[in-house]
Amino acid sequence: MAGLAETPAPGADPGTGPDTGPGTGPVIAIIGAGIAGLLAAAAVAPHAERVVLLEQDSLPAGAALRRRVPQGGHVHALLDSGLGAIEALLPGFAEAARLAGSLRLPARSGWRFHDGRGWSVPYEGAPAVLSQSRCQLEHLLRIRVLRLANLRLLTGRVVALSRGPDGRIDGLRAQTGEGGPLALTADWVIDASGRGGASAAWLEGCGAPAVPELSHAPHVGYTSLIVPRAEPDAKACAWLRLAQPPATRGLVAAPIEDQAWIVTLTDRFGAVLPTTPEDFAAALRALPDPELSARLTARWPEAGLGPVRRFQIDRVRLRRVGSADLPAGYLPIGDAIATFNPLHAQGMSVAALQAGALGRAMAGLRRSGPGAVQARYLAEAETLARNAWMIGQAVDLAYPRLREGAAPEALRRAQILRAAFATAALRPDMARRVDRALHLLDPFSALWQPAPDLHLSPSSTRSELSHETTDHGAALGSL
Ligand SMILES: Cc1cc2nc3c(=O)[nH]c(=O)nc-3n(C[C@H](O)[C@H](O)[C@H](O)COP(=O)(O)OP(=O)(O)OC[C@H]3O[C@@H](n4cnc5c(N)ncnc54)[C@H](O)[C@@H]3O)c2cc1C
């Protein structure tokens, strides 16, 4: 290895890492210590001799917002599948999160949403959302992952991948603040550089062909504020009033650690959102639901309010890594593969599921060889991202302007999803199917395979929904 002076990760504990040693596996470099990079490290460390994690930000000691992860100031929900995947990689994580103030909120009862007609109706055994700030979640992951005995954290900005004479990616080049240019040799490079990373430029720079991608333009604006919460954790639930097309304005209020709400106002297609706490307060007071307004502003402005933060997501993309001609030795994960409309809360969970797939693929390295490991992982990682992508796109296609140019099968899936949503309002069995798909516990296709029995008992039919449900029933039934 040329160059990089490796420093032990803060809090490194040589006694708690996996049972590995020199010569027992590959050297793996990971670009980015965000959610995907940390989970990738947890997944591959048991199969590696050494893992080197490169991060351009100086990582904070606690749960703090980072410069290169500005989305960290907005509501970040972890789906049931995401928590399950993290727990499988880092046993005990869910309990540690609970002790640190994360709240586990079952869909429809604790994670409540308004469908334009009424608040969601609970049912037994619903999947649950883990609610906390993204900074807190990342901090809890860092505590666990940076303790791995065969992991080293380096602060540096990766500028290029390097490729050996056989065409395999054999390392990377980085720039550190003080140390200047550095080179690192590795058997595998995992790209967890996120939405702000330079993956396409790195691949082009080492002569690899461009990765084909799908894209979609949801045009979502977020504006968020953390406000104090009066309700104790035991009574807290999240309130989502997502925009029902053609309306564009929505609200997500999620209880998080430290007796706070993170409140996010969303809008579409460039509409103006509040930029000051005063305007934000005015928007909350004007909600069509006085009880919810009162909850969110109960302790306002008794404690100091944080800044109002903005984020704009105009375009999202899915890189078709499963069918791309990627160089050997290169493994992307998380937002480096796909970005999503954040309203569907999928990115972190997809990254966690991909990390699980990565660990399973790496476990077969000795048996099946590096080519098979890469092919298996990339196919599974794309499938996981594509499933979430299709769900998000199907929800977004409720807006007529987003339907222009959409493929017929995407429009069909959108119709099916609307049918399933409407039926779920009346039938707990369909609510369960919908929630399991939205939580990425079952594939999207589980909404229509096997075809649901759409008989609605008279007692369960809400009169105002009956006409729509019949139409949607036809959509589902015709599959
Ligand atoms: C407004 C908003 C709200 C969201 N809400 C949710 C939600 O509710 N639920 C959910 O699951 N997901 C949500 N997401 C998505 C979620 O933030 C990401 O999908 C998830 O964090 C996975 O990100 P990642 O680790 O791949 O990338 P990132 O979090 O972007 O991390 C990438 C890391 O790589 C580092 N890096 C980049 N380039 C280099 C380089 N050259 N050298 C060294 N380091 C580098 C960066 O500094 C960063 O630390 C939201 C996203 C947005 C924008």
Ligand as a Chemical Component Dictionary entry (heavy atoms), coordinates in Angstrom:
data_LIG
# 
_chem_comp.id                   LIG 
_chem_comp.type                 NON-POLYMER 
_chem_comp.pdbx_formal_charge   0 
_chem_comp.three_letter_code    LIG 
# 
loop_
_chem_comp_atom.comp_id 
_chem_comp_atom.atom_id 
_chem_comp_atom.alt_atom_id 
_chem_comp_atom.type_symbol 
_chem_comp_atom.charge 
_chem_comp_atom.model_Cartn_x 
_chem_comp_atom.model_Cartn_y 
_chem_comp_atom.model_Cartn_z 
_chem_comp_atom.pdbx_ordinal 
LIG C1  C1  C 0 -34.500 15.727 2.158  1  
LIG C2  C2  C 0 -34.241 14.246 2.288  2  
LIG C3  C3  C 0 -34.999 13.493 3.168  3  
LIG C4  C4  C 0 -34.789 12.108 3.243  4  
LIG N1  N1  N 0 -35.574 11.370 4.068  5  
LIG C5  C5  C 0 -35.372 10.038 4.167  6  
LIG C6  C6  C 0 -36.176 9.234  5.015  7  
LIG O1  O1  O 0 -37.128 9.701  5.644  8  
LIG N2  N2  N 0 -35.891 7.905  5.099  9  
LIG C7  C7  C 0 -34.873 7.342  4.386  10 
LIG O2  O2  O 0 -34.655 6.139  4.499  11 
LIG N3  N3  N 0 -34.107 8.078  3.566  12 
LIG C8  C8  C 0 -34.325 9.392  3.444  13 
LIG N4  N4  N 0 -33.523 10.131 2.605  14 
LIG C9  C9  C 0 -32.439 9.449  1.864  15 
LIG C10 C10 C 0 -31.216 9.210  2.751  16 
LIG O3  O3  O 0 -30.701 10.441 3.200  17 
LIG C11 C11 C 0 -30.135 8.432  1.982  18 
LIG O4  O4  O 0 -30.710 7.549  1.076  19 
LIG C12 C12 C 0 -29.327 7.590  2.933  20 
LIG O5  O5  O 0 -28.806 8.402  3.915  21 
LIG C13 C13 C 0 -28.191 6.796  2.272  22 
LIG O6  O6  O 0 -27.222 7.687  1.929  23 
LIG P1  P1  P 0 -25.725 7.273  1.577  24 
LIG O7  O7  O 0 -25.006 6.807  2.782  25 
LIG O8  O8  O 0 -25.745 6.447  0.358  26 
LIG O9  O9  O 0 -25.186 8.725  1.166  27 
LIG P2  P2  P 0 -24.898 9.981  2.068  28 
LIG O10 O10 O 0 -25.698 10.007 3.286  29 
LIG O11 O11 O 0 -24.980 11.159 1.159  30 
LIG O12 O12 O 0 -23.392 9.759  2.523  31 
LIG C14 C14 C 0 -22.333 9.807  1.593  32 
LIG C15 C15 C 0 -21.042 10.032 2.350  33 
LIG O13 O13 O 0 -19.970 9.949  1.436  34 
LIG C16 C16 C 0 -19.075 11.018 1.682  35 
LIG N5  N5  N 0 -18.368 11.295 0.429  36 
LIG C17 C17 C 0 -18.916 11.701 -0.751 37 
LIG N6  N6  N 0 -17.952 11.892 -1.675 38 
LIG C18 C18 C 0 -16.774 11.592 -1.047 39 
LIG C19 C19 C 0 -15.433 11.602 -1.481 40 
LIG N7  N7  N 0 -15.092 11.985 -2.723 41 
LIG N8  N8  N 0 -14.482 11.225 -0.610 42 
LIG C20 C20 C 0 -14.815 10.849 0.666  43 
LIG N9  N9  N 0 -16.057 10.853 1.135  44 
LIG C21 C21 C 0 -17.035 11.199 0.279  45 
LIG C22 C22 C 0 -19.992 12.155 2.117  46 
LIG O14 O14 O 0 -19.267 13.153 2.823  47 
LIG C23 C23 C 0 -20.998 11.412 2.979  48 
LIG O15 O15 O 0 -20.545 11.302 4.302  49 
LIG C24 C24 C 0 -33.754 11.496 2.468  50 
LIG C25 C25 C 0 -33.001 12.263 1.595  51 
LIG C26 C26 C 0 -33.259 13.607 1.470  52 
LIG C27 C27 C 0 -32.464 14.403 0.476  53 
# 
loop_
_chem_comp_bond.comp_id 
_chem_comp_bond.atom_id_1 
_chem_comp_bond.atom_id_2 
_chem_comp_bond.value_order 
_chem_comp_bond.pdbx_ordinal 
LIG C1  C2  SING 1  
LIG C2  C3  SING 2  
LIG C2  C26 DOUB 3  
LIG C3  C4  DOUB 4  
LIG C4  N1  SING 5  
LIG C4  C24 SING 6  
LIG N1  C5  DOUB 7  
LIG C5  C6  SING 8  
LIG C5  C8  SING 9  
LIG C6  O1  DOUB 10 
LIG C6  N2  SING 11 
LIG N2  C7  SING 12 
LIG C7  O2  DOUB 13 
LIG C7  N3  SING 14 
LIG N3  C8  DOUB 15 
LIG C8  N4  SING 16 
LIG N4  C9  SING 17 
LIG N4  C24 SING 18 
LIG C9  C10 SING 19 
LIG C10 O3  SING 20 
LIG C10 C11 SING 21 
LIG C11 O4  SING 22 
LIG C11 C12 SING 23 
LIG C12 O5  SING 24 
LIG C12 C13 SING 25 
LIG C13 O6  SING 26 
LIG O6  P1  SING 27 
LIG P1  O7  DOUB 28 
LIG P1  O8  SING 29 
LIG P1  O9  SING 30 
LIG O9  P2  SING 31 
LIG P2  O10 DOUB 32 
LIG P2  O11 SING 33 
LIG P2  O12 SING 34 
LIG O12 C14 SING 35 
LIG C14 C15 SING 36 
LIG C15 O13 SING 37 
LIG C15 C23 SING 38 
LIG O13 C16 SING 39 
LIG C16 N5  SING 40 
LIG C16 C22 SING 41 
LIG N5  C17 SING 42 
LIG N5  C21 SING 43 
LIG C17 N6  DOUB 44 
LIG N6  C18 SING 45 
LIG C18 C19 SING 46 
LIG C18 C21 DOUB 47 
LIG C19 N7  SING 48 
LIG C19 N8  DOUB 49 
LIG N8  C20 SING 50 
LIG C20 N9  DOUB 51 
LIG N9  C21 SING 52 
LIG C22 O14 SING 53 
LIG C22 C23 SING 54 
LIG C23 O15 SING 55 
LIG C24 C25 DOUB 56 
LIG C25 C26 SING 57 
LIG C26 C27 SING 58 
# 
